[in-house]
Amino acid sequence: MLIKRREFLQVGSLATASMMLPKFLKAFEKKPFGFVPDDNKVVVVLQLSGGNDGLNTVIPFKNDIYYKSRPKIGIKQDKVVSLTDEAALHPALTGFKALYDDGSLGILNSVGYPNPDRSHFRSMDIWQTGTPSTEVLQTGWIGRYLDAQCNGCGKPTQAMEMDDVLSLALKGDNEKGIAVKDPGRLYNTSHEKYFKDLLGNHSQTGHDDQPVDYLYKTMAETLSSADYIFQQSKLHPTSATYPATQLGNNLKTIASLIFSDINTKVYYVSLGSFDTHVNQEAQQQRLFTEMNDAVAAFVKDLKANNRFNDTLLFTFSEFGRRVSQNASGGTDHGTANNMFLIGGGLKQKGLINTLPDLTNLDEGDLKYKIDFKDMYATVLHNWLQADDKKILGASYDYLNFI
């Protein structure tokens, strides 16, 4: 059967939606609802795209240097949500304050890496690959986790991104996560008559290196996997109410999948853009409101279904912002930043380390105190029971939050 260029592009589009689904999707065994294996801990990565301003997130509201550096955009003391005598949260993060109070929130300050890069694209690549800034890789730290864990193992694992395109973080040499914003939509798209007929009429040549055969093979895997994911997502859909936002919908989907027996280990979701060169106050308020409300609903749902203790959610952004405001009511690209850690299994809670030192800057930027790869190594080793040294290609220090 000859394939026209337009049909080739359509098949390619569907294949891209699956982003080369892992071959192991059918390998899971059915288990009773509520049964949680010892190794069924879940990680949810929340990427704050664009470079979130950490100083207006976790606020040193008793520090005069903070207000002198930010006379217009510094958040006033009577507006902050205080945590300690020195530290406070952005006014929109009331739900995070509740998590702090009940011991479900940890905060890492001054997280970054040596020789920081202030380019969105390069710095995001560094975070997503989990490599030093001097190295360039085409695989992500989660993708290499899949490579390591699923190479001949009898109990496969999987990573899923709530998006239409797969991020570098989830791409390995041999295994890749799946990018799917809505299991139902992927299912409906894959079951359109056009694709069914196209697949049914195709006869493979037997050479996977042929572009057309490769696309058809990927499409066949997509059709099968879309069925599986959709059916799993319907097993125990959450009945909880979530905000009608993109992040709210994404976390609701993740919750339903966690409550099923799909056994996905890593979920990846993004919120942005936090690139607040101009009018930072309004932009950050809007994004933090969306994050606060969605995460609060997600945590409440996990607790109600006894899955909070084996779920770890953490946030990151590719860099922070400069200490001083700019002339446009915003902040420019900086370096070190803070990270939120949320879960019922935290061993360290609250402010895990000290606030950034505003008296000791690097040309107007915060100095990093914690290498983000230490954080990755800790998650891989202590939470996912994986070989962090093999995955990250080096030895890093384990932190004590889990």
ABEGO torsion letter per residue (X at the ends): XBBBAAAAAAAAAAAAAAGGBBAAAAABBBBBBGBBBAAABBBBBBBBBGGBBAAAABBBAABAAAAAABAAABBBAAABBBABAABBBBAAAAAAAAAAAAGABBBBBGBBBBGBBABAAAAAAAAAAGBBAABBBABBAAAAAAAAAABGBABBBBBBBBBABBBAAABBAABBBBBBABAAAAAAAAABAAAAAAAAABBBAGBAABAAAAAAAAAAAAAAAAAAAAAAAAABBBABBBBBBAAAAAAAAAAAAAABAAGBABBBBBBOBABBABGAAAAAAAAAAAAAAAAAAAAAAAAAAGAAAABBBBBBBABBBBABBBAAGBBBBBBBBBBBBBEAABABBEBABBBBBAABBBGGBBBBABBAAAAAAAAAAAAAGBBAAAAAGBBBBBBAAX
